[in-house]
Amino acid sequence: MTGGRSRTVGWVTVVALTLAGCTAAPPAEPPPWGGPAGGLRLVAFDSCEEALRQLRAAARAVVGPWGIGPDGDTMPIVTAERGDGPAAAKDAASAPTAGFSGTTVHEAGVDEPDLVKTDGRRIVSVTRGVLSVVDPVSRRLTGRLAIDPTAGERFAGGDTSLLLHGDRALVLLPARWMVKSAAPKGRPAPDGPQARLVLVDLAGTPRILGDYRIDGSMVDARQVGATARVVVRSAPRLAFPASGRGTDAQRTAANRAVVDRATIDDWLPRYEVREGGRIATGRVDCDRVSRPAGFSGVAMVTVLSFDLGASTLGAGDPVTVAADGDTVYSSGPRLYLTNDQRRRMPLASPGGADGGTEIYQFDLTGRTPRHVASGSVPGWLINQYALSEWNGHLRVATTTGDRWGRGDRSTSGVYVLRPDGPTLTRVGQVTGLGRGERIFAVRFLGPTGYAVTFRQTDPLYAVDLRNPAAPRVTGELKINGYSSYLHPAGDGRLLGVGQEATDRGQVLGTQVSLFDVADPARPTRIARHHVARGWSDAEADPHAFLYWAPERLVVLPVSRPGVVTDRAGGEAGRAAPATGMLALRVGDDGFTVAGTIDHPPSLGDGAEWTPVRRSLVVDGVLWTVSDTGLKATAPATMRTVAWVPTT
């Protein structure tokens, strides 16, 4: 889910809709990528017949000799998919609450699913499809529930994750390929991936209260209070001929015939709810489906809303849209969803058409997300951290041009948008950052934004956003390497996690940097810690990063290639990678190594090493989490005080 990006099959969308049609003023002029420059209307289909007509037309436009894929490529659509407000100055990821740390998240009060959660009373983790509950006081395993022993395997489908509220845990399982019916000879089965959510009661022995399954793959989720919003994407269940005989034109014609025979049922997501020994089935109805005006996507995305304070899951109040999309960001009362328009552009040269990004804003104050405004910006986003809401404005950082930064055609910028009726209107921008480079990390903190671009060196830009109509770059720091995640450390300090690199851009291993950004005109790097040839999950997944402010402690997983040395100290062969948690203390002028933490391998699975994947603090004790168990460590001495196996 939120741990990385991956290629998806068909055109996919991450947009939640209300049922009412939403209109916007027409754009003043089209942007260079061909999409609307200002407002984007989101409207409901008039009927099931109209929905089917437009969905068929969209599918016919992109079907090829091997099926349907983004930009009309030849990836069959039935192939399994693979798994990709509040004051921003608050340190959302490190603000201690009652003596325990939470998941490292983008915004304070907006939780994100992860493989471990704590409320200070219990630690709940889910690995390899098994939910475990640990009491941090007695340091014992107090509950264990096998939900799906095959679901926790680390593979392209993604990790199992969870959300926590009171005595309820919502477990989000990655999609599994479901074949429910025999397919005609020579054809793939029309049934596809199925996402699954499980509501667990943690009061006493853990038990399942509800089991929800829906066509599609998990995209992401956000939780505010007891309300969880879960986004699932699904492709139409079309069985294209598997035979490779005939010309491309003949195969394309045969595939178009499949599209022409498709019914609305082949598109609309089906769901199943299992509660109290009963099974109820349903389907998203046509009147719950909407689309951006002027375009209808091949696939669909459904947004589900669940009350984790309730005793049942229910049907999730699904709303669905047919369009394209990818990134999810929430400020708390509002949800932003973006559509990367490169999916609709031809696969051109590295410096070819950019595509732009559409942005949809939703009000979350009601039970069902309500569309408020839409807009667009040039370029593409690195992740959700490229979006930030502050004082009624949305700041967006993008890269345009060469998406890989291999030439001089790429450049980056920051755009400021504000709702004007149903339109997210662009009120200010600053461009020209990192020519020939692309964005690797972004962090907005109150009126200041920080962006890291990289090709050979790492410029860290500080952007003054106090005047939304005239944002400006106030400072720039050029150093080797790059940061792919930036984290506030208080007192004008910023932590960066990424890779050290040579003058020519060759990466050399994990690097943790400490920046002084108290003066945005003169950002400086105070210190760095380099792990030669190392890599860290925190470089791509901020959930793996922990900064515990009371102890000024940075904890992150680090791995290095295993090397066997001879007696003279030379390299004699390869061994299992060296892996574990690295703990650093942040001083006024640099880092000191507090220690490292490793976990024993699981018995019986033949593994020589176990990745330690997460860390958290409860009542002054540092807990680390792996697939084999949880370890409790005293931060002051880095001495192990308990090991709690979960396998």
JOGIZI-V426215 format. One record per pair of residues at least 24 apart in sequence whose C-alpha atoms are under 8 Angstrom apart, sorted by the first residue. I is the first residue (numbers start at 0). GAP is how many residues later the second one is. D is the distance in Angstrom with one decimal. If there is no record, write none. Layout:
I&GAP&D ; I&GAP&D
//
This chain:
0&82&6.1 ; 0&83&6.1 ; 0&157&6.1 ; 0&158&7.1 ; 0&173&7.8 ; 0&217&6.6 ; 0&218&5.7 ; 0&219&5.7 ; 1&82&7.4 ; 1&111&7.8 ; 1&217&7.8 ; 1&218&6.2 ; 1&539&7.3 ; 2&81&7.8 ; 2&537&6.7 ; 2&538&4.8 ; 2&539&7.9 ; 2&540&7.7 ; 3&79&7.8 ; 3&80&5.4 ; 3&536&6.5 ; 3&537&6.7 ; 4&78&7.2 ; 4&79&3.4 ; 5&76&6.3 ; 5&77&5.8 ; 5&78&3.9 ; 6&74&7.6 ; 6&75&6.4 ; 6&76&7.8 ; 6&77&6.6 ; 7&73&5.3 ; 7&74&6.0 ; 7&75&7.8 ; 7&76&7.4 ; 8&59&7.8 ; 8&60&5.6 ; 8&61&6.9 ; 8&66&6.9 ; 8&67&7.4 ; 8&68&5.6 ; 8&69&7.8 ; 8&70&6.9 ; 8&71&7.4 ; 8&72&5.6 ; 8&226&7.6 ; 9&58&5.8 ; 9&59&4.3 ; 9&60&5.3 ; 9&65&8.0 ; 9&67&5.6 ; 9&225&6.5 ; 9&288&6.7 ; 9&289&6.4 ; 10&58&6.7 ; 10&59&5.4 ; 10&224&7.8 ; 10&286&6.3 ; 10&287&5.7 ; 10&288&5.4 ; 10&312&7.4 ; 10&313&5.8 ; 10&332&7.3 ; 11&221&6.4 ; 11&222&7.4 ; 11&223&7.6 ; 11&285&7.5 ; 11&286&7.5 ; 11&287&5.3 ; 11&288&6.3 ; 11&289&6.8 ; 11&311&6.7 ; 11&312&4.8 ; 11&313&5.8 ; 11&314&7.5 ; 12&220&6.6 ; 12&284&8.0 ; 12&286&7.0 ; 12&287&6.0 ; 12&288&5.1 ; 12&308&7.3 ; 12&309&6.8 ; 12&310&5.2 ; 12&311&3.9 ; 12&312&3.8 ; 12&313&6.3 ; 12&326&7.1 ; 13&205&7.6 ; 13&217&6.9 ; 13&218&7.9 ; 13&219&7.2 ; 13&287&5.6 ; 13&288&7.8 ; 13&310&6.9 ; 13&311&4.6 ; 13&312&5.4 ; 13&313&7.0 ; 13&314&7.3 ; 13&323&6.1 ; 13&324&7.0 ; 13&325&7.4 ; 14&286&6.5 ; 14&287&7.6 ; 14&288&7.5 ; 14&305&7.6 ; 14&306&6.2 ; 14&308&7.8 ; 14&310&6.8 ; 14&322&5.8 ; 14&323&7.5 ; 14&345&7.3 ; 15&285&7.6 ; 15&286&6.8 ; 15&287&5.5 ; 15&303&6.3 ; 15&304&6.3 ; 15&305&6.6 ; 15&321&8.0 ; 15&346&7.7 ; 15&353&6.5 ; 15&354&7.9 ; 15&355&7.7 ; 16&25&7.7 ; 16&272&7.7 ; 16&273&6.7 ; 16&302&6.0 ; 16&303&6.4 ; 16&304&6.5 ; 16&352&6.5 ; 16&353&6.3 ; 16&354&6.0 ; 17&270&7.9 ; 17&272&8.0 ; 17&301&7.0 ; 17&350&7.1 ; 17&351&6.3 ; 17&352&5.0 ; 17&353&6.1 ; 18&24&7.9 ; 18&25&6.2 ; 18&268&6.9 ; 18&269&5.9 ; 18&270&7.3 ; 18&271&7.1 ; 18&300&7.8 ; 19&24&6.5 ; 20&269&8.0 ; 21&349&7.3 ; 21&400&7.5 ; 22&399&6.6 ; 23&349&7.9 ; 23&397&7.6 ; 23&398&5.1 ; 23&399&6.0 ; 24&397&7.6 ; 24&398&7.1 ; 30&347&7.9 ; 32&320&6.7 ; 32&321&6.4 ; 32&322&5.0 ; 32&323&6.2 ; 32&345&7.9 ; 33&321&7.7 ; 34&320&7.9 ; 34&321&7.7 ; 35&340&7.2 ; 36&338&7.1 ; 36&339&6.1 ; 36&340&7.7 ; 37&336&7.5 ; 37&337&5.0 ; 37&338&6.2 ; 37&385&6.3 ; 37&386&6.7 ; 37&387&6.2 ; 37&388&7.8 ; 38&334&7.3 ; 38&335&5.3 ; 38&336&5.0 ; 38&337&7.7 ; 38&383&6.7 ; 38&384&4.4 ; 38&385&6.4 ; 38&386&7.6 ; 39&252&6.7 ; 39&253&7.1 ; 39&333&7.9 ; 39&334&5.3 ; 39&335&6.1 ; 39&383&7.3 ; 40&251&5.6 ; 40&252&5.3 ; 40&333&7.4 ; 41&248&6.8 ; 41&249&5.6 ; 41&250&4.4 ; 41&251&5.8 ; 41&329&8.0 ; 42&247&5.4 ; 42&248&5.6 ; 42&249&6.2 ; 42&250&6.2 ; 43&243&7.1 ; 43&244&7.8 ; 43&245&6.2 ; 43&246&4.0 ; 43&247&6.3 ; 44&241&7.4 ; 44&242&7.1 ; 44&244&6.7 ; 44&245&5.7 ; 44&246&7.3 ; 46&239&6.8 ; 46&240&7.3 ; 47&216&7.0 ; 47&238&5.4 ; 47&239&7.9 ; 48&215&8.0 ; 50&213&7.6 ; 50&235&7.4 ; 51&211&6.9 ; 51&212&5.4 ; 53&242&6.3 ; 54&241&6.2 ; 54&242&6.8 ; 54&243&6.0 ; 55&203&6.1 ; 55&204&6.5 ; 55&206&7.7 ; 55&242&7.9 ; 57&237&7.9 ; 57&238&6.1 ; 57&239&6.1 ; 57&240&5.8 ; 58&200&6.8 ; 58&238&7.8 ; 58&239&5.5 ; 59&196&5.8 ; 59&199&6.7 ; 62&189&6.7 ; 62&192&6.8 ; 62&193&6.7 ; 63&184&7.7 ; 63&187&7.5 ; 63&188&4.9 ; 63&191&7.2 ; 64&183&5.1 ; 64&184&6.8 ; 64&185&7.6 ; 64&186&4.6 ; 64&187&4.1 ; 64&188&7.8 ; 64&190&7.0 ; 65&174&7.8 ; 65&185&7.2 ; 65&186&7.3 ; 65&189&7.8 ; 66&173&6.4 ; 66&185&7.7 ; 66&188&6.5 ; 69&273&5.6 ; 69&274&7.2 ; 70&272&5.6 ; 70&273&5.5 ; 70&274&6.4 ; 70&275&6.0 ; 70&276&7.0 ; 75&164&7.7 ; 76&158&7.0 ; 76&159&7.7 ; 76&161&7.4 ; 77&110&7.2 ; 77&111&7.8 ; 77&112&6.8 ; 77&113&7.9 ; 77&114&6.6 ; 77&157&7.8 ; 77&159&6.9 ; 77&160&6.7 ; 77&161&6.9 ; 77&162&7.9 ; 78&113&7.9 ; 79&97&6.7 ; 79&112&6.8 ; 79&113&6.4 ; 80&76&7.6 ; 80&112&7.3 ; 80&136&7.1 ; 81&74&5.3 ; 81&75&5.1 ; 81&76&7.7 ; 82&73&5.6 ; 82&74&4.5 ; 82&75&5.1 ; 82&91&7.6 ; 82&134&7.6 ; 82&135&7.7 ; 82&136&7.8 ; 83&135&7.1 ; 84&246&5.0 ; 84&247&6.3 ; 84&248&6.6 ; 84&249&7.3 ; 84&304&5.8 ; 84&305&6.0 ; 84&306&7.0 ; 84&307&7.2 ; 85&245&6.4 ; 85&246&7.2 ; 85&303&7.9 ; 85&304&7.2 ; 86&303&6.4 ; 86&304&7.9 ; 86&359&6.2 ; 87&300&7.5 ; 87&301&7.5 ; 87&302&6.5 ; 87&356&6.7 ; 87&357&4.9 ; 87&358&4.6 ; 88&355&7.8 ; 88&356&4.4 ; 88&357&4.4 ; 89&355&7.5 ; 89&356&8.0 ; 90&397&6.1 ; 90&398&7.6 ; 90&399&7.7 ; 92&453&7.7 ; 92&454&7.4 ; 93&452&7.4 ; 93&453&5.7 ; 93&454&5.7 ; 93&455&6.1 ; 94&454&7.4 ; 95&452&7.7 ; 95&453&7.7 ; 95&454&7.9 ; 98&518&7.7 ; 98&519&6.1 ; 98&520&5.2 ; 98&521&7.1 ; 99&516&7.5 ; 99&517&5.2 ; 99&518&4.3 ; 99&519&6.1 ; 99&520&7.8 ; 100&447&7.1 ; 100&515&5.7 ; 100&516&5.2 ; 100&517&6.7 ; 101&514&7.0 ; 102&440&6.2 ; 102&513&7.9 ; 103&438&6.4 ; 103&439&5.1 ; 103&440&7.7 ; 103&441&6.7 ; 103&442&6.6 ; 104&437&7.6 ; 104&438&7.0 ; 105&278&8.0 ; 105&279&6.8 ; 106&223&7.6 ; 106&224&6.3 ; 106&225&7.8 ; 108&115&6.4 ; 108&116&7.8 ; 108&223&6.9 ; 109&112&6.5 ; 109&113&5.7 ; 109&114&5.2 ; 109&220&7.1 ; 109&221&7.1 ; 109&222&5.7 ; 110&52&7.7 ; 110&111&5.8 ; 110&112&5.0 ; 110&113&6.5 ; 111&51&7.2 ; 111&109&6.4 ; 111&110&5.2 ; 111&111&6.5 ; 112&48&5.6 ; 112&49&5.1 ; 112&50&5.3 ; 112&59&8.0 ; 112&107&7.8 ; 112&108&6.5 ; 112&109&7.1 ; 113&46&7.9 ; 113&47&4.6 ; 113&48&5.5 ; 113&49&7.1 ; 113&429&7.1 ; 114&44&7.6 ; 114&45&6.5 ; 114&46&4.4 ; 114&47&6.0 ; 115&45&7.4 ; 115&46&7.1 ; 115&498&7.6 ; 115&509&7.8 ; 116&45&7.5 ; 116&46&7.2 ; 116&47&6.6 ; 117&46&7.8 ; 118&45&8.0 ; 118&47&8.0 ; 119&498&6.0 ; 119&499&7.6 ; 124&37&7.9 ; 125&26&7.7 ; 125&34&6.7 ; 125&35&6.5 ; 125&36&7.3 ; 126&25&5.2 ; 126&26&7.9 ; 126&33&6.9 ; 126&499&8.0 ; 126&500&5.6 ; 127&24&3.1 ; 127&25&5.3 ; 127&32&7.6 ; 127&499&7.1 ; 128&24&7.7 ; 128&31&6.7 ; 128&44&7.9 ; 131&514&6.7 ; 133&510&8.0 ; 135&482&7.0 ; 138&493&7.9 ; 138&503&6.7 ; 138&504&8.0 ; 138&505&7.0 ; 139&504&6.3 ; 140&503&6.6 ; 140&504&7.8 ; 140&505&7.4 ; 141&63&7.9 ; 142&61&8.0 ; 142&62&5.9 ; 142&63&6.1 ; 143&61&7.8 ; 143&62&6.7 ; 144&61&6.2 ; 144&62&7.1 ; 150&25&8.0 ; 162&60&7.5 ; 164&60&7.6 ; 164&61&6.2 ; 164&143&6.3 ; 164&144&7.1 ; 165&143&7.5 ; 166&34&5.9 ; 166&35&4.9 ; 166&36&5.6 ; 167&31&6.8 ; 167&32&5.6 ; 167&33&5.0 ; 167&34&5.8 ; 167&140&6.3 ; 167&141&7.1 ; 168&30&5.9 ; 168&31&5.1 ; 168&32&6.7 ; 168&33&7.1 ; 168&139&7.6 ; 169&27&6.7 ; 169&28&5.7 ; 169&29&4.7 ; 169&30&6.3 ; 169&138&7.4 ; 170&26&5.6 ; 170&27&5.0 ; 170&28&6.4 ; 170&29&7.5 ; 171&24&6.3 ; 171&25&4.8 ; 171&26&6.8 ; 171&46&7.8 ; 172&24&6.2 ; 172&45&7.8 ; 173&43&6.7 ; 173&44&6.1 ; 174&41&6.9 ; 174&42&5.0 ; 174&43&6.5 ; 185&55&6.6 ; 185&56&5.6 ; 185&57&6.7 ; 186&52&6.2 ; 186&53&6.4 ; 186&54&5.2 ; 186&55&5.2 ; 186&56&8.0 ; 187&51&5.8 ; 187&52&7.1 ; 187&53&7.5 ; 187&54&6.7 ; 188&50&6.4 ; 189&47&4.9 ; 189&48&5.5 ; 189&49&5.0 ; 190&46&5.9 ; 191&24&7.2 ; 191&45&6.9 ; 192&24&6.2 ; 192&41&7.9 ; 194&37&7.4 ; 198&113&7.6 ; 198&114&6.8 ; 208&66&6.3 ; 208&67&7.3 ; 208&102&7.0 ; 208&103&6.3 ; 208&104&7.9 ; 209&63&7.2 ; 209&64&5.7 ; 209&65&4.7 ; 209&66&7.6 ; 209&102&6.0 ; 209&103&5.8 ; 210&62&5.8 ; 210&63&5.0 ; 210&64&6.6 ; 210&102&7.6 ; 211&59&7.2 ; 211&60&5.8 ; 211&61&4.7 ; 211&62&6.4 ; 211&101&7.4 ; 211&103&7.9 ; 212&58&5.4 ; 212&59&5.2 ; 212&60&6.6 ; 213&55&6.7 ; 213&56&5.7 ; 213&57&4.1 ; 213&58&6.4 ; 214&54&5.3 ; 214&55&5.7 ; 214&56&6.5 ; 215&53&7.6 ; 219&108&7.2 ; 221&108&7.4 ; 223&108&6.5 ; 225&81&5.6 ; 225&82&5.1 ; 225&83&5.7 ; 226&78&6.9 ; 226&79&5.7 ; 226&80&4.8 ; 226&81&6.1 ; 227&77&5.8 ; 227&78&5.2 ; 227&79&6.5 ; 227&80&7.1 ; 228&74&6.6 ; 228&75&5.6 ; 228&76&4.7 ; 228&77&6.6 ; 229&73&5.6 ; 229&74&5.0 ; 229&75&6.5 ; 230&70&6.9 ; 230&71&5.8 ; 230&72&4.6 ; 230&73&6.3 ; 231&69&5.6 ; 231&70&5.2 ; 231&71&6.4 ; 231&72&7.9 ; 232&66&7.4 ; 232&67&5.7 ; 232&68&4.1 ; 232&69&6.1 ; 233&35&6.9 ; 233&65&5.9 ; 233&66&5.4 ; 233&67&6.1 ; 233&68&8.0 ; 234&32&7.0 ; 234&63&7.2 ; 234&64&4.6 ; 234&65&6.4 ; 235&30&5.5 ; 235&31&4.4 ; 235&32&7.6 ; 235&62&7.3 ; 235&63&6.1 ; 236&29&5.1 ; 236&30&6.5 ; 237&24&7.3 ; 237&28&6.8 ; 266&32&7.4 ; 266&33&7.6 ; 267&32&7.8 ; 268&31&8.0 ; 268&33&8.0 ; 272&41&7.1 ; 272&42&6.7 ; 274&37&7.2 ; 283&34&6.8 ; 283&35&7.5 ; 283&36&7.5 ; 287&30&7.4 ; 287&31&5.3 ; 287&32&6.0 ; 288&30&6.4 ; 288&31&4.7 ; 288&32&5.2 ; 288&33&7.3 ; 289&30&6.5 ; 289&31&4.7 ; 289&32&6.4 ; 290&30&5.3 ; 290&31&5.1 ; 290&32&6.1 ; 291&30&7.7 ; 291&31&6.6 ; 294&28&7.2 ; 295&26&5.7 ; 295&27&5.6 ; 296&25&4.8 ; 296&26&4.1 ; 296&27&6.2 ; 297&24&6.7 ; 297&25&7.2 ; 298&24&7.0 ; 298&25&7.8 ; 304&62&7.2 ; 304&63&7.0 ; 316&51&7.4 ; 326&56&6.5 ; 326&57&6.0 ; 327&56&6.1 ; 328&55&5.5 ; 328&56&7.9 ; 328&58&6.9 ; 328&59&8.0 ; 330&57&7.4 ; 330&58&6.4 ; 331&32&7.6 ; 332&30&6.2 ; 332&31&5.2 ; 332&32&5.9 ; 333&27&6.8 ; 333&28&5.5 ; 333&29&4.8 ; 333&30&5.3 ; 333&31&7.8 ; 334&26&5.8 ; 334&27&5.0 ; 334&28&6.5 ; 334&29&6.7 ; 335&24&5.5 ; 335&25&4.7 ; 335&26&6.3 ; 336&24&6.7 ; 339&40&6.3 ; 339&41&7.9 ; 349&51&7.7 ; 349&52&5.1 ; 349&53&6.8 ; 349&54&7.3 ; 349&56&7.9 ; 350&50&5.5 ; 350&51&4.6 ; 350&52&7.8 ; 350&56&8.0 ; 350&58&6.1 ; 350&59&7.7 ; 351&49&6.9 ; 351&50&7.2 ; 352&48&7.2 ; 353&24&7.7 ; 353&25&6.1 ; 353&46&6.2 ; 353&47&5.7 ; 353&48&7.9 ; 354&24&6.7 ; 354&25&8.0 ; 355&24&6.1 ; 355&44&7.9 ; 356&24&7.9 ; 371&49&7.9 ; 371&50&5.8 ; 372&46&6.3 ; 372&47&7.8 ; 372&48&6.9 ; 372&49&4.1 ; 372&50&4.8 ; 372&51&5.6 ; 373&48&6.5 ; 373&49&5.1 ; 373&50&5.1 ; 374&48&5.9 ; 374&49&4.5 ; 374&50&6.5 ; 374&51&8.0 ; 375&48&7.6 ; 376&38&7.3 ; 381&57&6.7 ; 381&58&6.8 ; 381&59&7.2 ; 384&56&7.7 ; 384&57&5.8 ; 384&58&6.1 ; 384&59&7.8 ; 385&55&7.8 ; 385&56&5.5 ; 385&57&7.0 ; 387&56&6.4 ; 389&56&6.7 ; 389&57&7.7 ; 391&26&6.7 ; 391&27&8.0 ; 392&24&5.7 ; 392&25&4.9 ; 392&26&7.7 ; 392&75&7.6 ; 393&24&6.3 ; 396&45&7.3 ; 396&54&7.9 ; 397&41&7.3 ; 398&39&5.8 ; 398&40&6.3 ; 401&34&7.8 ; 402&35&6.8 ; 403&33&7.8 ; 403&34&6.9 ; 404&31&5.4 ; 404&32&4.6 ; 404&33&5.5 ; 404&49&8.0 ; 404&50&6.2 ; 405&30&6.9 ; 405&31&7.6 ; 405&49&7.6 ; 406&29&5.4 ; 406&30&8.0 ; 407&27&6.1 ; 407&28&3.8 ; 407&29&7.5 ; 408&26&7.0 ; 408&27&5.6 ; 409&24&7.9 ; 409&25&5.7 ; 409&26&4.7 ; 409&27&5.9 ; 409&28&6.6 ; 410&24&4.5 ; 410&25&6.1 ; 410&26&6.3 ; 410&27&6.6 ; 411&25&7.9 ; 411&26&6.6 ; 411&27&6.8 ; 415&52&6.2 ; 415&53&7.5 ; 426&41&6.7 ; 426&42&5.2 ; 427&40&5.7 ; 427&41&4.2 ; 427&42&5.5 ; 427&43&6.5 ; 428&40&7.3 ; 428&41&6.7 ; 428&42&6.0 ; 429&40&7.6 ; 429&41&5.8 ; 429&42&5.9 ; 429&43&7.5 ; 432&28&7.9 ; 433&25&7.2 ; 439&42&7.4 ; 439&43&6.8 ; 439&44&5.1 ; 439&45&7.9 ; 440&42&6.3 ; 440&43&4.7 ; 440&44&5.4 ; 440&45&6.7 ; 441&43&7.3 ; 441&44&6.8 ; 442&43&6.1 ; 442&44&7.5 ; 451&30&7.0 ; 451&31&6.7 ; 451&32&7.6 ; 452&29&7.5 ; 453&27&7.5 ; 453&28&6.3 ; 454&50&6.2 ; 455&24&7.1 ; 455&25&7.2 ; 455&45&7.7 ; 455&46&7.5 ; 455&47&6.1 ; 455&48&5.1 ; 455&49&3.8 ; 455&50&7.6 ; 456&24&5.7 ; 456&25&7.2 ; 456&44&7.7 ; 456&46&6.6 ; 456&47&7.7 ; 456&48&6.4 ; 457&24&4.9 ; 457&25&7.8 ; 459&63&7.9 ; 461&58&5.7 ; 461&59&7.3 ; 461&61&7.5 ; 462&57&7.7 ; 463&56&7.9 ; 473&46&6.0 ; 473&47&4.8 ; 473&48&8.0 ; 474&45&5.7 ; 474&46&4.1 ; 474&47&5.5 ; 474&48&6.4 ; 475&45&7.5 ; 475&46&7.1 ; 475&47&6.7 ; 476&45&7.7 ; 476&46&6.1 ; 476&47&6.5 ; 479&25&7.5 ; 480&24&6.8 ; 480&26&6.8 ; 482&28&7.9 ; 482&30&7.9 ; 482&56&7.8 ; 483&55&5.6 ; 483&56&6.9 ; 484&53&7.7 ; 484&54&6.2 ; 484&55&7.6 ; 484&57&6.8 ; 488&58&7.7 ; 488&60&7.3 ; 490&27&7.3 ; 491&24&6.0 ; 491&25&5.2 ; 491&26&4.1 ; 491&27&7.9 ; 492&24&5.8 ; 492&25&6.8 ; 496&41&7.2 ; 496&42&5.9 ; 497&41&5.4 ; 498&36&7.8 ; 499&30&7.1 ; 507&24&6.0 ; 507&25&5.5 ; 507&26&7.7 ; 508&24&4.1 ; 508&25&4.4 ; 508&26&6.0 ; 509&24&5.0 ; 509&25&5.1 ; 509&26&6.6 ; 509&48&7.6 ; 513&76&7.1 ; 525&63&6.1 ; 525&64&6.3 ; 526&62&6.8 ; 526&63&4.8 ; 526&64&6.8 ; 527&62&7.1 ; 527&63&7.1 ; 528&62&6.9 ; 531&28&7.8 ; 532&27&5.9 ; 532&28&7.1 ; 533&24&6.4 ; 533&25&5.4 ; 533&26&4.4 ; 533&27&7.4 ; 534&24&5.4 ; 534&25&6.5 ; 536&76&7.7 ; 542&71&7.5 ; 543&69&6.3 ; 543&70&5.2 ; 543&71&7.3 ; 544&69&7.5 ; 544&70&7.7 ; 545&69&6.5 ; 545&70&7.0 ; 547&69&7.6 ; 550&34&7.7 ; 551&33&5.8 ; 551&34&5.4 ; 551&35&7.7 ; 552&30&6.7 ; 552&31&5.8 ; 552&32&4.7 ; 552&33&6.3 ; 553&29&5.6 ; 553&30&5.0 ; 553&31&6.2 ; 553&32&7.3 ; 554&26&6.5 ; 554&27&5.6 ; 554&28&4.5 ; 554&29&6.4 ; 554&60&7.0 ; 555&25&5.5 ; 555&26&5.5 ; 555&27&6.8 ; 555&58&7.5 ; 555&59&7.5 ; 556&24&4.3 ; 556&25&6.0 ; 556&54&7.9 ; 556&55&6.3 ; 556&56&6.2 ; 556&57&7.4 ; 557&24&6.4 ; 575&32&6.4 ; 575&33&6.7 ; 576&32&7.4 ; 577&31&7.8 ; 578&30&7.4 ; 578&31&7.4 ; 578&32&6.1 ; 578&33&7.3 ; 579&31&6.4 ; 579&32&5.4 ; 580&31&6.3 ; 580&32&7.9 ; 580&43&7.8 ; 593&41&8.0 ; 593&43&8.0 ; 593&44&7.0 ; 594&43&6.1 ; 595&42&7.7 ; 596&27&8.0 ; 598&27&7.2 ; 598&29&7.7 ; 598&30&7.9 ; 598&32&7.5 ; 599&28&7.5 ; 600&27&6.8 ; 601&25&7.9 ; 601&26&5.5 ; 601&45&7.2
//
